[in-house]
Amino acid sequence: MSRYKMTRGQLNSVLLTAAIATLVLLMWQIVELLQTQRLNQQLIEVSQSVGIVETPKNASQHAEWYFAYGYQLRRNRLYDASAEAYGHAERYADSPEQLSHIYYNLGNIYLLQAIDLAEDLVVNRAMAMADVAKDFYKSALRQNPDFWAAKYNFEAAQRLSRDLPLGEAVITDPDTPSSEELWSALPGFPIGLP
C-alpha cells in the first residue's frame, strides 16, 4: 500500500481552491436571497394595489410576480388586464403545477365574466365566455389531472352553458302573463292531456 503525501504547497492550493469555491457559492446564495427579498417586496406592493401598476424591470423573468399581479387585477374586476398578466406568467412558468394554476385562474376570469353576462341576459356572449373558460379548465386538467377545483369549475361552466337559453334573451315585463307554461319546457308529454 502506498500512501500519497501532499506537500505543504499542494495542501495550500487545495485549501485555497476550496475557500474560493465556498466564497463563490456564498456570494451566489446572497444574490439569490436579495432577489427573492426584492420579489417578495414587489408581491406585497402588488397585493396592496387597487389598479394597474407598472411592471418592475426585474419582474420580467418571474412567473410568481405576474401570477400575483393577475390575481390582484381579477379581484379588482380588471379582467382584460388580469388575463394579460396571466399570459405573461404562462411564458415564464417553470412547472406543470404553475401552468395548471395559471390556466385555472384564466378559466375563473372567463367564468366570472360569463356569469355576469348571463345575469345581464347577454346569452350569446355568456356562452362564448363559458366555452373559453371550459377550454382553460381542460388545459389545467391536462397539466394536473387531479386538480379538483379545476374539475369543479369545469362542471360549473358546462352547467352554465347548458342552462342558458339559445339566442339572445328578451327581457319582458314581469306583470305580463307568459304564453308558455313551465311544463312545456320539459321533455315528453305532460300527463293528463288528450
Secondary structure, 3 states (H helix, E strand, C coil): CCCCCCCHHHHHHHHHHHHHHHHHHHHHHHHHHHHHHHHHHHHHHHHCCCCCCCCCHHHCCCHHHHHHHHHHHHHCCCHHHHHHHHHHHHHHCCCHHHHHHHHHHHHHHHHHHHHHHHHCCCHHHHHHHHHHHHHHHHHHHHHCCCCHHHHHHHHHHHHHHHHCCCCCCCCCCCCCCCCCCHHHHCCCCCCCCC
